[in-house]
Amino acid sequence: MRDTLQQGRILAPPLPSTFSGLMEMYEANYIHIRKLCGAKESMPAVAVSRISMGLDLYLQVLEQTKYTTTIALTYYFADSESGFLAYPDLKIRIYFDALQAEVMSLSYRRQNPNFTAFKHEMYPSLMKRWRMNRFLYKWLSFCDRQGHSFQANEKSRQNHLLTENVEIPLQGSAASSTIV
């Protein structure tokens, strides 16, 4: 870890050294996702969580099977080059039978050519997965503290939930909230 700090990259301890440590991170992410999105049956297909003094958080169900659901979770920023920039743009698979959630992919636009946080060839698979899922854990904690929720019945939150005719900026069309 000392080498990591000396190179200017800071990771929050503890660093994983085992597969079981990564599985614990998946379990913690599952708990946060369930708090944010609720049960599988009540999760909207497309939704926006709006809070005052914060960014809109977008949720889209990409795939749903008997035991898993894959979602996209992001903020959208105005961008002069492409119109909108989805950042962070995470694809997350939720395993309802195993009670785990993991980051399947993380897309980002690099501004700094020296930025190597998630570069595939630089880190072994375990470390790369740990970093992406540690990011998800921290981000979901932040979203929870801000008051985001995709649960329609969540009256204790200070957010406004949109589930009908939600415009996904990079797709250019309104999406329905019906899960097929």
C-alpha positions as CSV (number, residue, x, y, z in Angstrom):
1,M,0.0,0.0,0.0
2,R,2.9,2.3,0.7
3,D,4.0,2.0,-2.9
4,T,0.5,2.9,-4.0
5,L,0.5,6.1,-1.9
6,Q,4.0,7.1,-3.1
7,Q,2.9,6.8,-6.8
8,G,0.1,9.4,-6.1
9,R,-2.8,6.9,-6.2
10,I,-4.7,6.5,-3.0
11,L,-6.8,3.5,-2.3
12,A,-9.0,3.2,0.8
13,P,-7.9,0.3,3.0
14,P,-8.3,-2.5,3.3
15,L,-6.8,-3.7,0.1
16,P,-8.0,-7.1,-1.1
17,S,-5.6,-10.0,-1.0
18,T,-8.3,-12.7,-1.5
19,F,-11.2,-13.6,-3.6
20,S,-13.4,-13.8,-0.4
21,G,-12.6,-10.1,0.3
22,L,-14.0,-9.2,-3.1
23,M,-17.1,-11.3,-2.4
24,E,-17.6,-9.2,0.8
25,M,-17.5,-6.1,-1.3
26,Y,-20.1,-7.6,-3.7
27,E,-22.3,-8.3,-0.7
28,A,-21.9,-4.7,0.7
29,N,-22.8,-3.3,-2.8
30,Y,-25.9,-5.5,-2.9
31,I,-27.1,-4.1,0.4
32,H,-26.6,-0.5,-1.0
33,I,-28.3,-1.3,-4.3
34,R,-31.3,-2.8,-2.5
35,K,-31.6,0.3,-0.3
36,L,-31.5,2.5,-3.4
37,C,-33.7,0.5,-5.8
38,G,-35.8,-1.8,-3.6
39,A,-37.0,-5.2,-4.5
40,K,-36.6,-6.7,-7.9
41,E,-40.3,-6.7,-8.6
42,S,-40.8,-3.0,-7.8
43,M,-37.6,-1.7,-9.6
44,P,-38.6,0.7,-12.4
45,A,-37.3,-0.1,-15.9
46,V,-36.2,3.5,-16.3
47,A,-36.2,6.2,-13.7
48,V,-34.6,9.5,-12.6
49,S,-34.1,10.4,-8.9
50,R,-34.1,14.1,-8.5
51,I,-32.9,15.9,-5.4
52,S,-32.5,19.6,-4.6
53,M,-28.9,20.9,-4.8
54,G,-27.7,17.7,-6.5
55,L,-27.4,15.9,-9.8
56,D,-30.1,13.7,-11.3
57,L,-29.3,10.0,-10.9
58,Y,-30.4,7.9,-13.8
59,L,-31.4,4.2,-13.6
60,Q,-32.1,1.9,-16.5
61,V,-32.8,-1.9,-16.3
62,L,-30.9,-3.4,-19.2
63,E,-31.7,-7.1,-18.6
64,Q,-33.8,-9.0,-16.2
65,T,-33.8,-12.8,-15.6
66,K,-35.2,-15.0,-12.9
67,Y,-32.2,-14.5,-10.5
68,T,-30.3,-11.5,-11.9
69,T,-30.9,-7.9,-13.1
70,T,-28.4,-5.8,-15.0
71,I,-28.8,-2.1,-14.6
72,A,-27.1,1.1,-15.8
73,L,-26.5,3.8,-13.2
74,T,-25.2,7.2,-14.1
75,Y,-25.3,11.0,-14.0
76,Y,-25.5,13.0,-17.3
77,F,-23.4,16.1,-17.8
78,A,-23.6,18.6,-20.6
79,D,-20.6,18.2,-22.9
80,S,-19.5,20.4,-25.8
81,E,-18.3,17.5,-27.9
82,S,-21.1,14.9,-27.7
83,G,-24.0,16.9,-26.1
84,F,-24.1,14.7,-23.0
85,L,-21.5,12.8,-21.0
86,A,-22.5,9.8,-18.9
87,Y,-20.2,9.7,-15.9
88,P,-19.7,7.5,-14.1
89,D,-21.5,5.1,-16.5
90,L,-21.7,1.8,-14.6
91,K,-23.3,-1.4,-15.7
92,I,-24.1,-3.4,-12.5
93,R,-25.3,-7.0,-12.3
94,I,-27.4,-7.7,-9.2
95,Y,-27.5,-11.4,-8.1
96,F,-30.7,-11.8,-6.1
97,D,-30.1,-15.5,-5.3
98,A,-26.5,-14.9,-4.1
99,L,-27.3,-11.5,-2.5
100,Q,-24.4,-9.8,-4.4
101,A,-24.0,-6.9,-6.8
102,E,-20.9,-6.3,-9.0
103,V,-19.7,-3.8,-11.5
104,M,-19.7,-5.4,-15.0
105,S,-18.3,-2.4,-16.7
106,L,-17.3,1.2,-16.0
107,S,-17.0,3.7,-18.8
108,Y,-15.3,7.0,-18.4
109,R,-13.8,9.6,-20.7
110,R,-10.2,10.2,-19.8
111,Q,-9.3,13.9,-19.7
112,N,-5.8,13.2,-18.3
113,P,-3.6,10.8,-20.4
114,N,-1.7,9.8,-17.3
115,F,-4.9,8.6,-15.5
116,T,-4.7,4.8,-15.1
117,A,-7.1,3.9,-12.3
118,F,-9.0,1.3,-14.3
119,K,-6.7,0.5,-17.2
120,H,-7.1,-3.2,-18.0
121,E,-3.5,-4.1,-18.8
122,M,-2.0,-2.4,-15.7
123,Y,-3.8,-4.4,-12.9
124,P,-4.5,-8.0,-12.3
125,S,-8.2,-8.9,-12.5
126,L,-8.7,-9.1,-8.7
127,M,-7.3,-5.5,-8.2
128,K,-9.3,-4.1,-11.1
129,R,-12.5,-5.6,-9.8
130,W,-11.8,-4.4,-6.3
131,R,-11.2,-0.9,-7.5
132,M,-14.4,-0.7,-9.6
133,N,-16.5,-2.2,-6.9
134,R,-15.0,-0.1,-4.2
135,F,-15.9,2.9,-6.3
136,L,-19.5,1.6,-6.6
137,Y,-19.6,1.2,-2.8
138,K,-18.4,4.7,-2.1
139,W,-20.7,6.2,-4.8
140,L,-23.8,4.4,-3.6
141,S,-23.0,5.6,0.0
142,F,-22.8,9.1,-1.4
143,C,-26.1,8.8,-3.3
144,D,-27.7,7.5,-0.1
145,R,-26.5,10.4,2.0
146,Q,-27.8,12.8,-0.7
147,G,-31.2,11.2,-0.5
148,H,-31.5,9.4,-3.8
149,S,-34.0,6.6,-4.1
150,F,-35.7,4.7,-6.9
151,Q,-38.4,3.3,-4.6
152,A,-41.8,4.7,-5.4
153,N,-43.1,4.3,-1.8
154,E,-40.1,5.9,-0.1
155,K,-41.7,8.9,1.5
156,S,-38.9,9.6,4.0
157,R,-36.5,10.7,1.2
158,Q,-36.3,14.2,-0.1
159,N,-36.1,13.2,-3.8
160,H,-38.5,13.4,-6.7
161,L,-38.8,10.1,-8.6
162,L,-39.6,10.2,-12.3
163,T,-40.6,6.9,-13.9
164,E,-42.7,7.8,-16.9
165,N,-41.5,9.2,-20.2
166,V,-38.0,9.5,-18.9
167,E,-35.5,10.8,-21.5
168,I,-32.2,9.0,-21.6
169,P,-29.9,11.7,-23.1
170,L,-27.5,9.4,-25.0
171,Q,-30.3,7.3,-26.5
172,G,-32.4,10.2,-27.7
173,S,-35.8,8.7,-27.0
174,A,-38.2,8.5,-24.1
175,A,-38.3,5.2,-22.4
176,S,-41.3,3.5,-20.7
177,S,-41.2,2.3,-17.1
178,T,-42.7,-1.0,-18.0
179,I,-40.5,-4.1,-17.6
180,V,-41.0,-6.6,-20.4
